């Protein structure tokens, strides 16, 4: 008789990883749009600064994508008993919050400069 497992290997960790991937994809798309719009919408003396939010956003999207995969692998290993090291959390959510604050500040500056 087999012993029941407490962990279903494909459900919650995979759904969480997919949610973080969707977030990374949304950030990447928004960043690509900002690369197209911001330099054209700013005065000529500030046009180069319009590239900064887009580049930061693309780099952040790449980092979130990689971190989500690493988190899912670590969590699955811990839940299946392949690793005794307990995964830590909160860093990805904090970084996403800081990114949102950064883009909010950049948006306010864009509105102030362009008017």
matplotlib code that plots the C-alpha trace (Angstrom):
import matplotlib.pyplot as plt

x = [0.0, 1.4, 1.6, -0.4, 1.7, 1.1, 2.3, 0.9, 4.0, 2.4, -0.3, 0.4, 4.2, 3.5, 0.5, 2.6, 5.4, 3.0, 1.5, 5.0, 5.7, 2.6, 3.7, 7.1, 5.5, 3.2, 6.2, 8.2, 5.3, 4.8, 8.5, 8.7, 5.8, 7.5, 10.6, 8.6, 6.4, 8.5, 11.4, 8.9, 6.7, 9.5, 11.2, 14.4, 16.6, 15.0, 14.5, 17.5, 15.9, 12.8, 14.8, 15.7, 12.3, 12.0, 15.4, 15.0, 11.6, 13.0, 15.9, 13.4, 11.1, 14.1, 15.1, 11.5, 11.3, 14.5, 13.7, 10.2, 11.8, 14.4, 11.8, 9.6, 12.5, 13.6, 10.0, 9.3, 12.6, 11.7, 8.1, 9.2, 11.9, 14.8, 16.1, 16.1, 16.7, 13.5, 12.8, 12.6, 10.0, 9.1, 12.0, 10.2, 7.1, 9.3, 11.2, 7.9, 6.6, 9.7, 9.5, 5.9, 6.9, 9.8, 7.5, 4.9, 7.6, 8.8, 5.2, 4.7, 8.0, 6.9, 3.6, 5.4, 8.0, 5.7, 3.2]
y = [0.0, 3.4, 6.2, 9.4, 12.4, 15.8, 17.6, 17.7, 18.5, 20.5, 22.7, 25.6, 26.2, 26.1, 28.5, 30.9, 30.8, 31.4, 34.4, 35.9, 35.3, 37.1, 40.0, 40.0, 39.9, 42.8, 44.8, 44.0, 45.1, 48.3, 49.0, 48.5, 50.9, 53.5, 53.1, 54.1, 56.9, 58.6, 59.9, 61.4, 62.9, 64.7, 68.0, 67.5, 68.3, 65.5, 62.9, 60.7, 60.4, 58.9, 55.7, 55.1, 53.8, 51.5, 50.0, 49.6, 47.9, 45.5, 44.5, 44.2, 41.9, 39.7, 39.5, 38.7, 36.0, 34.3, 34.7, 33.2, 30.1, 29.7, 30.2, 27.5, 25.0, 25.7, 25.4, 22.2, 20.7, 21.6, 20.3, 17.0, 16.5, 16.8, 19.8, 20.5, 24.2, 26.2, 28.7, 32.3, 34.7, 38.3, 39.6, 39.3, 41.1, 43.9, 44.4, 44.5, 47.1, 49.2, 49.0, 50.2, 53.1, 54.0, 53.9, 56.0, 58.6, 58.6, 59.0, 62.1, 63.6, 62.9, 64.8, 67.7, 68.0, 67.6, 70.3]
z = [0.0, -1.0, 1.5, 0.6, -0.4, 1.1, -2.0, -5.5, -7.7, -10.4, -9.0, -6.7, -7.4, -11.1, -10.9, -8.9, -11.4, -14.2, -12.4, -11.9, -15.6, -16.6, -14.4, -16.0, -19.5, -18.6, -17.3, -20.5, -22.8, -20.8, -20.9, -24.7, -25.1, -22.9, -25.1, -28.0, -26.5, -23.8, -25.9, -28.5, -25.8, -23.9, -24.9, -27.0, -24.0, -21.9, -24.7, -23.6, -20.2, -21.7, -22.4, -18.8, -17.5, -20.5, -20.1, -16.3, -16.9, -19.4, -17.1, -14.2, -16.3, -17.1, -13.5, -12.4, -15.0, -13.9, -10.2, -10.6, -12.2, -9.6, -6.8, -8.4, -8.6, -5.0, -3.7, -5.5, -4.3, -0.7, -0.9, -2.4, 0.2, -2.3, -0.4, 3.3, 2.8, 3.4, 0.6, 1.7, 0.3, 0.1, -2.0, -5.3, -4.0, -2.5, -5.7, -7.7, -5.3, -5.6, -9.4, -9.3, -7.1, -9.5, -12.5, -10.7, -9.9, -13.5, -14.7, -12.5, -13.8, -17.3, -16.8, -15.1, -17.8, -20.7, -19.6]

ax = plt.figure().add_subplot(projection="3d")
ax.plot(x, y, z, "-o")
ax.set_aspect("equal")
plt.show()
